[in-house]
Amino acid sequence: MKACSVMGLKQIFTSWNNPKGNSDTERVMRTIKEDLVWPYEWDNPFEFEIALDEWIEKYNTDFPHQTLNNKTPSQFYREWKEQNAAKFAALEVNQEVSQPEGQVLS
């Protein structure tokens, strides 16, 4: 939550079992199922994990999204990060100062 506040993002929660309030997440889960889960019979969870990693990479780098001005998520994030470099610099400084070694910042 600290990272969100440094970047000026407000964290909000949807109510449990509310597809309308959580529509983006519900949609990406459906897309994963349509592209990867339903068409195949996975016998090995490790093979599925590899395929999911590959799917995520393709999703983020190969497919432009209309809601991101026809940019891939990677392109959109890279441009956003460049435009907000000062916020990221402040976040990195805060993490180095306040985060004990080996501990994950939540």
Backbone hydrogen bonds, N-H to C=O, Kabsch-Sander energy under -0.5 kcal/mol:
donor,donor_aa,acceptor,acceptor_aa,energy
5,S,1,M,-2.2
6,V,2,K,-2.2
7,M,3,A,-1.7
8,G,5,S,-1.0
9,L,4,C,-3.3
11,Q,9,L,-0.6
18,N,15,S,-0.8
22,N,18,N,-1.2
23,S,20,K,-0.9
26,E,22,N,-2.4
27,R,23,S,-2.5
28,V,24,D,-2.2
29,M,25,T,-2.2
30,R,26,E,-2.0
31,T,27,R,-2.4
32,I,28,V,-2.3
33,K,29,M,-2.2
34,E,30,R,-2.8
35,D,31,T,-2.6
36,L,32,I,-2.6
37,V,32,I,-1.3
38,W,33,K,-2.8
40,Y,37,V,-0.8
42,W,40,Y,-0.7
43,D,41,E,-0.6
48,F,44,N,-1.8
49,E,45,P,-2.2
50,I,46,F,-2.0
51,A,47,E,-2.4
52,L,48,F,-2.8
53,D,49,E,-2.3
54,E,50,I,-2.2
55,W,51,A,-2.4
56,I,52,L,-2.7
57,E,53,D,-2.1
58,K,54,E,-2.4
59,Y,55,W,-3.0
60,N,56,I,-2.3
61,T,57,E,-1.4
62,D,58,K,-3.1
63,F,58,K,-0.8
65,H,71,K,-2.3
68,L,65,H,-1.4
69,N,66,Q,-1.3
70,N,65,H,-1.6
71,K,65,H,-0.8
74,S,60,N,-2.5
76,F,72,T,-2.7
77,Y,73,P,-2.6
78,R,74,S,-2.5
79,E,75,Q,-2.4
80,W,76,F,-2.5
81,K,77,Y,-3.0
82,E,78,R,-2.1
83,Q,79,E,-2.1
84,N,80,W,-1.3
85,A,82,E,-1.0
87,K,84,N,-0.6
88,F,84,N,-1.7
89,A,85,A,-2.4
90,A,86,A,-2.0
91,L,87,K,-2.0
92,E,88,F,-2.7
93,V,89,A,-2.1
94,N,90,A,-2.3
95,Q,91,L,-2.3
96,E,92,E,-2.2
97,V,93,V,-2.0
98,S,94,N,-2.7
99,Q,95,Q,-1.9
103,Q,100,P,-1.9
